[in-house]
Amino acid sequence: MSSEAPVTAVPRPLFRLRPYARETEYERGLRMQIKKWRRQGGKTTSLGVRSLRRMAARRDHRITFVSASLLVGGEIVETNAKLFRDLLRNHAQGMPITTNVRDGTDDDFAEIFEKGRLKVKLWHDRTSFSRLQVIAPNPATARGWTGDVFFDEFAWVPDFQDMWDAVEPIFSSDPDFTCLLATTPPKDDSHFSHELMLPSQETLEALEEVKAEGHWYRSEAGIMVHHVDAWDAEAAGAKLYHYESGEVLTPDQHRALAVDKESWDRNYAMILATSGMAALSRVSLALAQNHPEARRCTTINDKAELPANWTDHLTPDAPWALGFDIATTDKEKSNPSVLSAAQMVNGHFVPRLIWRWKTSDPEVAKNRIKLVIKSGSAVMKRGPRMMSVDASNERYFAAILKAALRLLVKIILIIANEVIRHHGQNMSYKQYQGNELVNVYDEGKASLPPDKWVFDDMRLVKRDNGSFSNATDAEGNHGDVFDSLKQCHFALTNKGVPTRPRPFSPPEGSRRSEARRRTAA
């Protein structure tokens, strides 16, 4: 008889994880982490494996698996459907897995997943089980969840900040609960996910090193992020292939073939957008808020009174002007009015007052503007150069305001969509004024008070097909600070209102002029 011990077959693992995926499977004491991995890097599979491990290790445990695929398409739906189908065809530690799916076919899984009804139970005994439910990202229902929260492609949920507001208290309520988020970077850096993942400058330099296990860093928001770009993934065995031939490509070769380089940088290089759709980048606004003049501005949010010392910030020899964005309502989620006063100091645009309020009483608005003009004029020994008012939606009140204040200040009423001619081009006032303000901030020629609400409001303004549009936040704020400051900048810098374009008039004697004469006759 042979004395050799019988060979025992090594069981094949259900999932073969790459080095960077194994790196995140070590608990490391992190109750919360973000997987910022390249496209098709295995984010969804990694979350599924972690959920199975959590269910197997904890009796009567609950996991809510939130997928943005229910909003943005079927790609992640198919990935999740395959993952859970494979899980059902195997067993974890001898414990059966059951689901509410009827027969487990591909179509059946995808259909029930899309409806947000997919439930998976891992039984510990006849009466005890842990469960996972896959649902759509809905802030209205999120407050009823409990247990772990796993969030797939969270940067593609439009109202993720509301989701975060609902989800964060869940895992904060129990030290055993965890929160795992996975995504590629969003297109728009105004998306809340951008704030959660933003690295420091020192971290950006460290990410240049290629590591098969990926990189850990703590974001500016204080959250641990695991970063895996195309170069890290390549070192871990995740290949990229030629679109036609199927030939293996390096990340640099793959990028060279990409038509949309910005999309490649986001999906494979994991580069966070610097401006996205927002008209003003975070970098430009941060520079403005760190300018020496930034703190020499009085900011008043909503119903506070005007401080008597707001004029202490005024520079005596510099011209000053006012900008006003009108809204005559005081409803909770309606747009506010914003009055701003600013100066040009050595060619630098410097806001001195930003006052935001909601009121349905025109007299309140009128009296506040009078107060600012009179108190500023008393210190400056002269009135403001001009006051520019956005009268687009409040033309009647704007006309009344102009008449009431005519002895105190020259007022120009601006209709945003009115077409003007500037440097030989036809454009709307919205385009002209918006670009003028954006340019001074992008060029570092403007300051901005360091208040967060001012920063957030400025970021609500988006680029929109050559013009601008304003998003609205939960409180009804609508980029009103931006609109007020662009009026203020216009009042300070314009040398006369740009002319309206004249209709084309053909020269006398031409065929066109002769046809016009006959038509008129």
Wavefront OBJ file of the C-alpha trace (Angstrom):
o trace
v 0.000 0.000 0.000
v 1.139 3.438 -0.766
v 1.987 5.599 2.207
v 1.084 8.775 0.377
v -1.882 10.714 1.706
v -4.847 10.961 -0.641
v -4.907 14.126 -2.720
v -7.782 16.378 -1.753
v -9.132 18.546 -4.525
v -8.921 22.232 -3.746
v -12.375 23.734 -4.181
v -12.547 26.300 -6.925
v -13.550 29.716 -5.618
v -16.915 30.990 -6.712
v -15.348 34.281 -7.795
v -11.775 34.985 -8.838
v -10.988 38.472 -7.563
v -8.202 40.623 -8.941
v -5.552 41.997 -6.539
v -7.273 45.352 -6.116
v -10.609 43.645 -5.404
v -8.981 41.365 -2.814
v -7.423 44.467 -1.255
v -10.861 45.854 -0.394
v -12.131 42.536 0.960
v -9.959 42.927 4.048
v -12.242 44.603 6.560
v -9.522 47.010 7.809
v -11.971 48.372 10.370
v -13.518 50.625 7.702
v -17.242 50.903 8.220
v -17.433 53.121 5.171
v -15.437 53.203 1.970
v -15.742 54.261 -1.652
v -14.568 52.100 -4.537
v -13.542 54.542 -7.303
v -12.694 52.003 -9.969
v -12.375 52.138 -13.756
v -15.286 51.094 -15.935
v -15.776 47.330 -16.156
v -13.380 46.879 -13.259
v -15.686 44.598 -11.265
v -17.317 47.094 -8.887
v -20.717 45.410 -8.909
v -19.278 41.919 -8.493
v -17.127 43.117 -5.598
v -20.168 44.567 -3.821
v -22.075 41.332 -4.428
v -19.274 39.204 -2.958
v -19.053 41.464 0.094
v -22.818 41.269 0.606
v -22.714 37.466 0.506
v -19.885 37.406 3.062
v -21.761 39.803 5.337
v -24.942 37.733 5.160
v -23.051 34.492 5.816
v -21.252 35.895 8.868
v -24.271 37.590 10.517
v -27.525 36.025 11.540
v -30.691 38.055 10.822
v -28.667 40.719 9.010
v -30.155 43.090 6.438
v -28.456 44.634 3.417
v -29.959 47.221 1.112
v -28.280 47.120 -2.298
v -29.034 50.366 -4.161
v -28.309 50.480 -7.866
v -28.373 53.524 -10.124
v -28.982 51.121 -12.988
v -32.648 51.467 -12.229
v -32.257 55.035 -13.471
v -29.551 55.008 -16.090
v -29.941 51.816 -18.114
v -29.621 48.093 -18.402
v -25.862 47.505 -18.324
v -25.596 47.186 -14.548
v -28.974 45.398 -14.486
v -27.493 42.529 -16.495
v -24.345 42.467 -14.344
v -26.359 42.264 -11.143
v -28.743 39.702 -12.581
v -25.854 37.424 -13.565
v -24.154 37.857 -10.196
v -27.193 36.864 -8.174
v -28.063 34.050 -10.559
v -24.568 32.587 -10.059
v -24.913 32.961 -6.305
v -28.140 30.953 -6.321
v -26.529 28.124 -8.263
v -23.975 27.685 -5.474
v -24.007 27.485 -1.691
v -22.227 29.596 0.902
v -20.869 27.606 3.889
v -23.579 24.974 3.358
v -26.382 27.494 3.814
v -28.986 27.642 1.033
v -29.760 30.881 -0.763
v -33.323 31.568 -1.849
v -34.975 34.398 -3.732
v -38.377 35.585 -4.839
v -37.462 34.966 -8.503
v -39.709 32.354 -10.108
v -37.372 30.219 -12.233
v -34.012 31.961 -12.275
v -33.706 32.547 -16.009
v -31.746 35.518 -17.304
v -34.891 37.337 -18.460
v -36.681 36.619 -15.188
v -33.816 38.036 -13.125
v -33.460 41.154 -15.266
v -37.208 41.835 -15.209
v -37.601 41.558 -11.457
v -34.396 43.527 -10.857
v -35.627 46.391 -13.031
v -38.818 46.525 -10.968
v -36.775 46.846 -7.784
v -38.217 43.671 -6.242
v -35.206 41.388 -6.187
v -34.713 39.830 -2.751
v -32.084 37.290 -1.724
v -32.189 35.334 1.547
v -29.317 33.324 2.988
v -30.717 30.851 5.584
v -28.753 30.136 8.772
v -31.327 27.569 9.978
v -35.035 26.874 9.451
v -36.113 30.086 11.160
v -33.198 32.480 10.773
v -31.918 34.168 7.649
v -30.065 37.233 6.433
v -31.518 39.128 3.520
v -30.440 41.416 0.723
v -32.848 43.565 -1.269
v -31.967 45.385 -4.461
v -33.878 48.624 -4.881
v -33.943 51.889 -6.791
v -32.316 54.998 -5.283
v -35.368 56.787 -3.917
v -34.837 59.417 -1.167
v -38.525 59.224 -0.207
v -38.255 55.572 0.881
v -34.612 55.507 2.024
v -35.439 56.628 5.553
v -37.118 53.286 6.207
v -34.003 51.185 5.570
v -31.843 49.548 8.207
v -28.630 47.499 8.169
v -25.802 47.719 5.635
v -26.164 49.998 2.616
v -24.290 49.125 -0.586
v -24.589 51.723 -3.358
v -23.597 50.952 -6.948
v -22.794 53.778 -9.425
v -23.916 56.397 -6.915
v -22.337 59.223 -8.942
v -25.047 58.693 -11.562
v -27.984 59.388 -9.250
v -29.180 62.973 -9.923
v -30.466 63.593 -6.386
v -27.708 61.717 -4.560
v -27.267 64.457 -1.959
v -30.855 63.857 -0.819
v -30.115 60.124 -0.801
v -27.016 60.729 1.315
v -29.007 62.834 3.749
v -31.359 59.891 4.219
v -28.773 57.083 4.228
v -26.003 58.487 6.438
v -28.011 58.218 9.710
v -28.686 54.521 8.975
v -25.121 53.259 9.367
v -24.399 55.905 12.001
v -27.024 54.342 14.242
v -25.257 50.974 14.770
v -21.497 50.242 14.855
v -22.051 46.917 13.070
v -23.615 48.551 10.006
v -21.429 49.423 7.018
v -21.752 51.615 3.966
v -19.970 50.748 0.725
v -20.196 52.976 -2.324
v -18.830 52.237 -5.785
v -18.704 54.367 -8.915
v -16.782 55.947 -11.733
v -16.502 59.757 -11.521
v -19.504 61.867 -12.593
v -19.559 64.145 -15.628
v -20.418 67.180 -13.544
v -18.259 68.274 -10.623
v -21.297 69.900 -9.016
v -22.580 66.376 -8.258
v -22.322 65.663 -4.522
v -20.246 62.516 -5.146
v -17.437 64.760 -6.358
v -17.129 66.295 -2.880
v -16.994 62.847 -1.258
v -14.139 61.631 -3.503
v -12.044 64.775 -3.997
v -8.339 64.040 -3.251
v -5.740 66.481 -1.984
v -2.923 67.702 -4.235
v -0.447 65.431 -2.418
v -2.739 62.459 -3.058
v -2.932 63.227 -6.783
v 0.847 62.938 -7.004
v 0.811 59.606 -5.138
v -1.806 58.183 -7.523
v 0.709 58.404 -10.387
v 2.380 55.208 -9.140
v 1.014 52.040 -10.754
v -0.171 49.496 -8.160
v -2.051 46.271 -8.896
v -3.716 46.477 -5.485
v -4.908 50.052 -6.120
v -4.461 53.110 -3.922
v -6.087 54.078 -0.636
v -6.483 57.763 0.175
v -8.576 59.878 2.510
v -10.677 62.369 0.567
v -11.079 66.023 1.454
v -14.449 64.996 2.951
v -12.665 62.575 5.318
v -13.810 59.345 3.616
v -11.478 56.473 2.695
v -11.443 55.989 -1.077
v -9.960 53.060 -3.000
v -8.747 54.278 -6.390
v -8.133 51.950 -9.344
v -7.439 53.474 -12.758
v -6.718 51.769 -16.078
v -2.993 51.469 -15.364
v -3.560 49.895 -11.934
v -6.158 47.534 -13.412
v -3.767 46.547 -16.218
v -1.147 45.600 -13.632
v -3.814 43.459 -11.950
v -4.674 41.644 -15.181
v -7.639 43.666 -16.445
v -6.926 44.193 -20.137
v -8.181 46.689 -22.689
v -8.759 45.618 -26.286
v -8.820 47.204 -29.735
v -12.309 48.133 -30.937
v -11.999 46.109 -34.166
v -9.112 43.650 -34.057
v -9.432 42.664 -30.394
v -5.712 43.209 -29.953
v -4.586 43.888 -26.375
v -3.851 47.592 -25.861
v -2.073 49.528 -23.178
v -4.141 52.257 -21.483
v -2.194 54.913 -23.418
v -2.903 53.177 -26.737
v -6.563 52.760 -25.821
v -6.866 56.457 -24.973
v -5.204 57.438 -28.251
v -8.019 55.664 -30.107
v -10.792 57.259 -28.033
v -12.868 59.850 -29.866
v -14.063 61.458 -26.608
v -10.909 61.942 -24.543
v -12.797 63.605 -21.672
v -15.022 60.533 -21.373
v -11.961 58.227 -21.405
v -10.246 60.256 -18.695
v -13.322 59.990 -16.517
v -14.108 56.305 -17.106
v -10.581 54.881 -17.197
v -8.134 57.412 -15.741
v -10.545 58.182 -12.873
v -9.970 61.906 -13.297
v -12.542 64.015 -11.468
v -13.998 66.810 -13.583
v -12.681 70.305 -12.933
v -15.830 72.090 -14.052
v -18.257 69.656 -15.654
v -21.521 71.344 -16.591
v -21.155 74.057 -13.966
v -20.321 77.480 -15.387
v -17.759 78.162 -12.656
v -15.214 75.565 -11.593
v -14.477 74.753 -7.977
v -10.894 75.853 -8.556
v -11.937 79.333 -9.745
v -14.332 79.817 -6.835
v -11.828 78.501 -4.288
v -9.256 80.965 -5.621
v -11.780 83.799 -5.342
v -12.733 82.823 -1.789
v -9.074 82.800 -0.754
v -8.367 86.249 -2.165
v -7.304 88.877 0.465
v -10.475 90.887 -0.266
v -12.780 87.862 0.175
v -13.477 88.470 3.872
v -14.158 92.160 3.355
v -17.720 91.461 2.314
v -20.962 91.400 4.320
v -23.217 88.426 3.541
v -26.803 88.253 4.768
v -28.898 85.170 4.166
v -32.666 85.652 4.298
v -34.298 87.823 6.979
v -31.389 89.367 8.871
v -31.127 93.143 9.082
v -28.400 95.119 7.345
v -25.453 95.628 9.739
v -24.551 99.283 10.165
v -20.849 98.501 9.700
v -21.182 96.898 6.261
v -19.770 100.135 4.784
v -16.488 99.597 6.663
v -15.449 97.301 3.798
v -15.884 99.954 1.098
v -12.722 101.322 -0.530
v -13.142 105.135 -0.631
v -11.616 105.882 -4.047
v -13.017 102.880 -5.955
v -16.264 103.062 -7.950
v -19.204 101.033 -6.644
v -22.434 99.745 -8.176
v -25.446 97.586 -7.402
v -26.996 94.501 -8.978
v -30.465 93.158 -8.198
v -32.119 89.862 -9.103
v -35.842 90.202 -8.341
v -38.243 87.602 -6.918
v -41.447 88.766 -5.225
v -42.478 85.739 -3.191
v -41.838 84.308 0.252
v -42.904 80.690 -0.261
v -40.652 78.079 1.322
v -39.217 76.660 -1.920
v -39.527 79.731 -4.136
v -36.596 81.644 -5.618
v -35.167 84.447 -3.445
v -34.175 87.996 -4.348
v -30.498 88.927 -4.145
v -29.083 92.441 -3.880
v -25.334 92.894 -4.282
v -22.971 95.826 -4.060
v -19.464 95.622 -5.479
v -16.427 97.693 -6.360
v -13.630 97.606 -8.909
v -10.380 97.814 -6.931
v -7.273 98.026 -9.158
v -9.109 96.157 -11.909
v -10.361 93.487 -9.487
v -14.102 92.781 -9.075
v -14.803 92.836 -5.327
v -18.271 92.125 -3.863
v -18.879 94.191 -0.708
v -22.437 93.096 0.087
v -24.549 90.064 -0.831
v -28.053 90.131 0.670
v -30.459 87.269 -0.059
v -34.094 87.273 1.083
v -37.605 86.084 0.319
v -40.552 88.451 0.564
v -43.871 88.984 -1.202
v -43.981 92.649 -0.111
v -42.438 94.960 -2.762
v -42.093 97.699 -0.140
v -39.695 95.551 1.878
v -37.442 95.087 -1.140
v -37.656 98.772 -2.055
v -36.776 99.929 1.469
v -33.814 97.567 1.726
v -32.369 98.849 -1.528
v -32.858 102.446 -0.353
v -31.081 101.622 2.909
v -28.062 100.185 1.070
v -27.853 103.149 -1.325
v -28.147 105.794 1.378
v -25.732 104.161 3.842
v -23.171 103.470 1.113
v -23.472 106.955 -0.369
v -22.971 108.588 3.043
v -19.601 106.845 3.424
v -18.466 107.072 -0.209
v -19.602 110.743 -0.515
v -21.251 109.791 -3.799
v -23.957 107.435 -5.010
v -23.409 104.169 -6.864
v -22.329 104.365 -10.493
v -25.423 102.482 -11.570
v -27.862 99.758 -10.550
v -28.604 96.966 -13.028
v -31.812 94.993 -12.438
v -32.781 91.651 -13.987
v -36.374 92.473 -14.914
v -37.007 89.365 -17.036
v -39.716 87.841 -14.841
v -40.777 90.882 -12.809
v -41.101 93.669 -15.376
v -43.973 95.445 -13.631
v -42.252 95.622 -10.232
v -38.943 96.526 -11.898
v -40.584 99.532 -13.608
v -42.088 100.664 -10.299
v -38.716 100.257 -8.591
v -36.966 102.317 -11.277
v -39.455 105.157 -10.855
v -39.269 105.071 -7.058
v -35.449 105.210 -6.910
v -34.790 107.547 -9.849
v -33.484 110.324 -7.576
v -31.037 107.998 -5.794
v -29.474 105.941 -8.577
v -29.523 105.411 -12.324
v -31.244 102.062 -12.999
v -30.971 99.887 -16.097
v -33.612 97.191 -16.564
v -32.258 94.049 -18.249
v -34.365 91.470 -20.093
v -32.227 88.319 -20.149
v -33.393 86.961 -23.512
v -33.265 90.284 -25.344
v -30.802 90.083 -28.243
v -27.983 92.614 -28.384
v -24.960 93.112 -30.634
v -21.509 92.893 -29.089
v -18.181 92.800 -30.971
v -20.008 92.108 -34.225
v -22.019 89.188 -32.834
v -25.655 88.832 -31.873
v -26.231 87.372 -28.420
v -28.652 87.597 -25.519
v -28.033 89.599 -22.383
v -27.913 86.271 -20.506
v -24.984 85.126 -22.661
v -23.208 88.465 -22.598
v -23.459 89.149 -18.856
v -22.920 85.526 -17.831
v -19.744 85.175 -19.880
v -18.402 88.496 -18.604
v -18.774 87.358 -14.974
v -17.421 83.854 -15.597
v -14.380 85.308 -17.365
v -13.321 87.506 -14.423
v -13.545 84.535 -12.042
v -11.765 82.145 -14.417
v -8.994 84.730 -14.918
v -8.568 85.234 -11.165
v -9.757 88.847 -11.324
v -12.547 88.588 -8.751
v -13.033 87.755 -5.089
v -15.954 86.008 -3.388
v -16.929 85.828 0.294
v -16.009 82.456 1.856
v -19.567 81.483 2.886
v -20.587 77.977 1.788
v -24.090 79.085 0.753
v -22.561 81.651 -1.607
v -20.267 78.983 -3.119
v -23.153 76.516 -3.510
v -25.393 79.090 -5.174
v -22.716 80.097 -7.671
v -22.337 76.428 -8.615
v -26.036 76.121 -9.526
v -25.393 77.932 -12.819
v -24.711 75.568 -15.743
v -23.383 75.923 -19.249
v -26.232 75.237 -21.657
v -25.647 75.187 -25.436
v -23.617 78.368 -25.480
v -25.758 80.109 -22.889
v -26.553 79.523 -19.207
v -29.256 77.778 -17.220
v -29.808 77.639 -13.488
v -30.494 74.519 -11.445
v -32.716 74.770 -8.362
v -31.774 73.297 -4.992
v -34.123 71.915 -2.315
v -34.724 75.376 -0.777
v -35.589 77.033 -4.093
v -32.222 78.767 -4.558
v -31.613 79.199 -8.248
v -28.182 80.682 -8.912
v -29.568 84.014 -7.727
v -26.236 85.169 -6.246
v -24.599 84.606 -9.643
v -27.381 86.539 -11.397
v -27.127 89.440 -8.964
v -23.334 89.622 -9.250
v -23.446 89.551 -13.054
v -25.816 92.546 -12.934
v -23.456 94.244 -10.498
v -20.439 93.570 -12.707
v -22.337 94.894 -15.722
v -23.267 98.087 -13.822
v -19.614 98.611 -12.888
v -17.978 97.947 -16.237
v -20.299 98.721 -19.142
v -19.690 101.897 -21.143
v -23.229 102.155 -22.363
v -25.856 99.519 -23.026
v -24.892 97.300 -25.993
v -26.971 98.096 -29.036
v -29.826 96.006 -30.319
v -29.093 94.439 -33.699
v -30.608 96.371 -36.584
v -32.578 94.525 -39.261
v -30.732 94.124 -42.567
v -31.522 96.887 -45.065
v -30.458 96.196 -48.663
v -28.743 99.042 -50.528
v -30.860 101.183 -52.805
v -30.988 99.958 -56.375
v -30.514 96.287 -55.494
v -33.034 93.653 -56.576
v -33.996 93.129 -52.956
v -34.720 96.841 -52.354
v -36.723 97.017 -55.581
v -38.798 94.013 -54.498
v -39.404 95.626 -51.127
v -40.541 98.876 -52.847
v -43.022 97.002 -55.040
v -44.355 95.065 -52.029
v -44.852 98.285 -50.065
v -46.705 99.847 -53.003
l 1 2 3 4 5 6 7 8 9 10 11 12 13 14 15 16 17 18 19 20 21 22 23 24 25 26 27 28 29 30 31 32 33 34 35 36 37 38 39 40 41 42 43 44 45 46 47 48 49 50 51 52 53 54 55 56 57 58 59 60 61 62 63 64 65 66 67 68 69 70 71 72 73 74 75 76 77 78 79 80 81 82 83 84 85 86 87 88 89 90 91 92 93 94 95 96 97 98 99 100 101 102 103 104 105 106 107 108 109 110 111 112 113 114 115 116 117 118 119 120 121 122 123 124 125 126 127 128 129 130 131 132 133 134 135 136 137 138 139 140 141 142 143 144 145 146 147 148 149 150 151 152 153 154 155 156 157 158 159 160 161 162 163 164 165 166 167 168 169 170 171 172 173 174 175 176 177 178 179 180 181 182 183 184 185 186 187 188 189 190 191 192 193 194 195 196 197 198 199 200 201 202 203 204 205 206 207 208 209 210 211 212 213 214 215 216 217 218 219 220 221 222 223 224 225 226 227 228 229 230 231 232 233 234 235 236 237 238 239 240 241 242 243 244 245 246 247 248 249 250 251 252 253 254 255 256 257 258 259 260 261 262 263 264 265 266 267 268 269 270 271 272 273 274 275 276 277 278 279 280 281 282 283 284 285 286 287 288 289 290 291 292 293 294 295 296 297 298 299 300 301 302 303 304 305 306 307 308 309 310 311 312 313 314 315 316 317 318 319 320 321 322 323 324 325 326 327 328 329 330 331 332 333 334 335 336 337 338 339 340 341 342 343 344 345 346 347 348 349 350 351 352 353 354 355 356 357 358 359 360 361 362 363 364 365 366 367 368 369 370 371 372 373 374 375 376 377 378 379 380 381 382 383 384 385 386 387 388 389 390 391 392 393 394 395 396 397 398 399 400 401 402 403 404 405 406 407 408 409 410 411 412 413 414 415 416 417 418 419 420 421 422 423 424 425 426 427 428 429 430 431 432 433 434 435 436 437 438 439 440 441 442 443 444 445 446 447 448 449 450 451 452 453 454 455 456 457 458 459 460 461 462 463 464 465 466 467 468 469 470 471 472 473 474 475 476 477 478 479 480 481 482 483 484 485 486 487 488 489 490 491 492 493 494 495 496 497 498 499 500 501 502 503 504 505 506 507 508 509 510 511 512 513 514 515 516 517 518 519 520 521
